[in-house]
Amino acid sequence: MTDLLHHARVSRGQFLRMMGGLAAATLATTACSTRPETTATTGGGGATTELKFIGVADQKAPMDELAAAYGKATPAVRLTASYAPTDQVQTSLRTQLGAGNAPDLHVVYPGNGSAMSMTQIAQAGLLADLSAQAWTKTIPAGFKPAFQLEGKTYLYSAGSSVIGAVYNKKVFQQAGIDAPPTTWSEFLAVCDKLKKAGVTPIALGAQTPWVTQLITYALVPSTVYAKDPTFDDKQLAGQATFAGSGWHQALEMYLELQKRGYFNDKPNGTTFEQQTAMVATGKAGMAVQVSAVLPDFRKAAASPDDLSMFPLPGADDAAQVWIPAGVVVGLGAAAKGRNVEQAKAFIDFLGRQENINAWAKAIAAIPLTQDASSTIDPAVQSFLPFTKDRAVPFMDQRWPNAEVQPVHFAVVQELLAGDSTIDEALKKMDEAYRK
């Protein structure tokens, strides 16, 4: 067995205590069908069952591949897929679910903390129970809160992802940067070198709301959880607040990057797609992003090998640098859908190990479970040493409602525009948390 596969197996054990629910990154609205839209019949003359799926764009590559494979194995079923931005699925799709006209299959975010999270939807009785499927028996113990409510599994996800800096290795080399930074001071020095080399150090696409949260999420593990791993428990018990914690320091660090001129001009007017292009073409050195979108950066680059990732160091002591890691965005079957059993059968197909491997590979994720054919993308190898005892779930996974996350989006945009203070921003987040 190769060293890579050895690390892959070890990493699953290391990941047992983590679960996450970041509203994973998406692109502009796109749509596709894995098979023709017209009414079809099977080879034996029977009618074809159409399964409708609504997802987000980082699901497109694996879903297209696996839906096509399922169509060959099960010709009596056709899957029609469409993809929309996160803000649209959080509103329009959630409304469809409540109205009883939902698609058969749809995106679901792990854990809690957003309108389309597993906990929020399952509590409303809108997700089909997947617990009888064999793959659910292999969910690592620490991941179960991301997949399950009251002991029942309602979410399929292929694995876990991390948040860090996606960087252009060629740009770093040209600026005289020999290795990724391991402390905050080193990170600032790297940004300074890039700026002096005439390159935007950090591309920030804050016009796309979900992008606003990523720098905070990358820093808070070091500024909050490294000092108090029980912060979430205390916050849920009313014994801790955003305003009185290391969240304040994380936002100070966020704004320090802006004050030093390390972001592109007008980040609130820059989209995720523009952010991606800046790094991929070498106009920017890096972008703080979730590893699930690394394939998008690679597609936009002349040479995919130019792009890799490193953990964003949120402390001046390397031993105090922690990282965010969590279960990637997944899907579920609508409990009130027209074809519940066929939808569940498709998810059962996704739960086969070879299909978990294929999905995880397509989005540079760490597979939920591994076998001899599982792989870990080289770009995320540098994150694995942190996963034993220096990683925490994406922050929103343990927030008690779906109100905090959009408030976080908004206050970061206000801070970047100079329309708010950190104290005001955190007060708004605390108010949303208590709702």
N, C-alpha and C positions, 0 to 999 in steps of 0.2 A: 504493500500500500504506500502511496506517495505521501510526502509530508503534508501536502495540501489536504488530502482526504483525512489524514490524521487530525489536522486542525479543525476540519469541518465537523468531525465526530465530537471532538472535545468541546467545540463551541456550542453545540446543542446543550450539553450539560451546563456550560457556563451561562447559557441564556435562560435557564429554568426560572429564574426569579423575575424575569422581565415580561412585561406586557405593555402594549401601547395602543394609542388611538389617534395618532396625528391625522388630521384631515389631509390625506396624501395629495401630492401635487398633481395638477391636471393642466391640460392644454386647452386651446379654443375648441368650440363645439365641432365635432366631426360625426359622421355617421357611416355605417357600413352594414352590409349583410354578408354573412359567411356563405350563404347560398342564394340562388335567385329568389326575388320577392314574389314571383308568381305562384299560384296554387300548383302544388305538385302531387304526384302519386308515387308510391313505392314501385319497385320493380314488379311486385306481385299484384299491382293494381289498387292497393289500399291507399287511403288518404294519409297525407303527411301531417304530423302535429307540428305546429309552429310555436316555438318558445321565444318570447320577446325578452330581451335583456337591455337594461339601461345602466351604463357604467360611466367611469371617468377615464380620461385618455391614457393614463399609465396602465390601464388594464387592456388596452386594445391589442398590443402585440401578442401577449400570451393567450388572450381570449380568441383571437382570430386563428391562431395555430391549433389550439386545443378544440375549439368548436368544429373546425374542419376535420380533425381526427375523429371526433365523436360522430360527425355526420357520415363518415365512411363506415364506422363500426355500427351505427344505428341509423340506417337510411330512412326510417319512418319518422325521424325527428329532424326538423330544420330549426336552426337558431338564428334569429335576426337581432343584430346588436346595434345600438346607437350609443354615442358618447357625448357627455356634456360637462361643462366646467363645474367645479365643486359647489359654487354658490347656487347654481341652478338645481343641482340634485338635492341640495339641502332644503330647498323651498318647493319647487314644482313637484319633484318626485315624492317628497314627504307628503304633500297634499294629495297626490294620487293614491298613495298607500291608505291614507285615512278615508278617502272617498270610495275605496273598494274597486278602483279601476287601475290597479298597479300592474306593471309587467310581471311575467312569470318569475324572472330572475332580475336582481338589481344589486347595485353596489351597496355594501354595508361597511361602516368603519368599526374597527375593533373597540371593545370596551364601552366607555361612556364619554360624554363631553361634547357631542354634536347632535344635531337633529336627526342625522342618518346613522347614528352609532347603534351598535348591536343592542345595548341595554335599553336605550330609548325606544327603539322599534319593537323589541321583544316584549317589553313591559306593556306596550299597547296591543299586544296580541296579533301583530302584523307579520311575524316571521314564522316559517315552518320549522318544526323541531327536526334537527338532523341527527339526533343522538344515536339512532340505530345504525348509523353508517360505521363501517369498520375503522376508517381513518380517525374518527373522533376519539377512539380508545388510545391513540398514540400522542395526543396533545400533551406537551410537557406541562407538568403541574403548575409552574409559575405563569404559564400562558393562559391557563383556563379562564381567569376573569376577563380576558379579552374575547374569548369565544363563547362563554357560557353564562347563563343566568339561572340561578337556583338549580344548578346541576345539569341543565339541559343545554345542548350545543345548538346555536342558531346561526353561526358564522363559519364560512370557509375562508381560509387564508393560507397562502402557500409558504409563508415564512416571515422573517423579520428583516427590518432595515435599520439604518443608522443615519444620523444627521451629522454632517461635517462639511469640510471645504472641498468642493470639486475644483481642481486646479489644472492649469495647462502647463505640463512639465517643460515644454519647449520655452514658453515665456519665462518660467522661473529660471531656467538655465541661462537664457540670454541676459537676464537681470543679475546674474552672478549668485543665484540662490542655489546652494548645493543640496539642501535637504529641507523637508518641511519643518516648521517650528514646533517646539514641544512645550513652550510656555507663552503666556500672554505678551511678555516683553519681546520675546523672539518673534511673535506674530506681528507686533507693531513694527518691528525692524524690517521684517519681510515686506510689509505693506509700503514702508518708506522706500525701500530699494526699488520696488515696482514703480512707485510714483516717480522717482527720480529717473527711471528708465523710460519714462513717457508712456507708461501703461496704467490704465485704471486698475488699482489693486483689487477692488471687490465690486463685481457687478451685482446690483440690487434691483430686482424687478418688483418694487412695492406697489405698483398699480394693480397687480394681481394679488388679491387680498391674502390668500394663504401663504404667500411668500414672506409677508411681513413677520410672521411668527418664528421663522426658522433661526434667525440669529439669536433671539431670546432663548429659544429651546436649546440651542447649542451651548449657550453660556450658563444657563441656570443649573445644570447638573453640578458644575464646579462652584458656583456662588451660593447655592442653596443646599443641595443634597450631600455634597462632600462634607459640609459642616454639620448637617442634621439629616440623616437618612430617613428619619421619621416625620419629616415636614408634612407630607400629605396626610398622615394620620392626625397630626395636631391641627392641621387646617380644617379637616372634616369635623373635628371635635370642637372647633371654635377657639382653639388655643394658639393659632398662628394666622397671619394675614400676609397678603402680597406686600402691602405697604411696609410692614415691619420685618421684612426678610431680605435675603440676598437677591430678590427680584429687583430691588432698587439698584443694587450694584450692577446687575446684568444690563439694565436699561442705560445706566451711566456709561458702561463700556460700549454699548450699541451706539449711543450718541457721540462718544469719543471718536469712533471710526468716522462718523460724518464730519465732525469738527476738524479732524486732521485732513479732510479732503480725500479720504480713501474710497468713497463711493463714486459712482458715475453721477453726472449732473442729473438733477430732477428724478430721483429714484421713484417718487410717487407718480411719475408719468412714464415709467418704464415697465414693460410687461415681462412675464416669465419668458416668453419666446425671445424677446430682445436680450434679456439677461443671458439666456442660453447661447445665443449667437455671439455675444461679446466674448465669452470665455472660449467658445469653440474656435473662433477665428483669431484669437490672440489679442483682441482689443482690450481685454481685461485678464488679469491673472487668475482670478478665482471667483467662485460664488458659493455662499453657504446654502446647502441644499440637502434634501433627503436622497439617499442612495438609489431609491426606486426610479429617479429620473435621470440617473447617470447615462442610460442608453440614449436618451434624447440629446444630451450633450455630445455623445460620441457620434450620433447620426449627423449632427451639424458640423462636425470637424472634418478637415481634409484627411487627417490621420487619427482614427479612434484611439490609437495607442498613446497619443499625446495627452490624454486626459486620465486623471486618477483622483484619489481622495485622501485626505488626512483628517484626523480629529481636530476640531477647533479648540485650542487650549485656552480655557477660561480662568486660569490661575497662573501665578508666577512660580509656584512650586509644582514641578511636573508630576509629583506624586499626588497632588491634590486635584489633578485634572480628571474630571468624570465626563462621560458621554451620554447622550440620549439614544436609546434603541427601543424599537417596538415592532409589534406585529403589523405587517403591511395591509393596506386596504384590501378587503375581500368582497365576497358576495353572499347573498342568501336567497332563499325561495320565498315568494310572497305567500303568506298563509291563506290569503283570499284570492289567489290567482286561479285562472281557469284550468291550468295544467300542473297542479301541485306535485303530483307523483312523478311526472316526467321531468319537472324541474329538479326535484330531489335526486332523480336518477343521474342527471347530468352532473350535479355536484358530487355524487358518489364516484363518478368517473374522474372528476378532477382530483379526488382524494387518493387516487392510486399513486404510489411512490414515483413512478416515472413521470407522472403529470405534475406532481409537486415539484420535482426537479426541473421540469421544463418551464414552469411558470416562474420559479425563483431565478432561474438563469436569465430569463428574458428581462427581468427588472433588477438584476444585480443584488438579489436578496439572499439571505442565508436560509436554506430550506428548513421547513418546519421539522421534518425528520430526514435522516440521511441514510443512504445505502452506498454501495461501492461506486455507483455512477454519479453520486452527488458531487457538485463542485461549489467552491466559494470564489466569487470574482476577485482577482488579485487586488483590485482597487480598495476592497474593504478589509483586506488582510491586516492592515495596521490598526484596525479597530478591535480585533479579536482579543488582544491582551487586556483590554479594559473590561471585557464582558464578565469576567469572573466576579469582581466585587466593586467595580467602579462604573456601573451603568445603571440608568434608571429609565422607566417607561417614558414615552412622550407625555409631556405634562398634562394635556387635556384628558388623558385616559381616566384619571381619578377625579376630575372635576364633577360636581354633583348635578350639573344641568348643562343644557346646550346654550346657555346665555354668555358664558365667560369667553369662549373662543372668538365669536364675532366682535366682542368688545375689545379683545386683545388686538385683533386685526386693525380696528378703527383707531385705537389710541396710539399704536405705532405709527400709523400714517400721520396722525396729528403731531406726534413728537418730531417726525422727520420734517414736517412742514413748519415747525416752530409755533404751532397753535396750541400747545399744551405743555405742562410741566410733568416731570416724572411723578411727583406726588399726586397730581390730578389724575394722571393715567392709572396709577395703582389704586386710587380711591374708587374709580369707576369699575375696575376689575373686582375689587372687594365687594362692591355693591351688587355686581352681577353674580358673584359667587354665592352670596347669601339669598338669592331669589329661590 
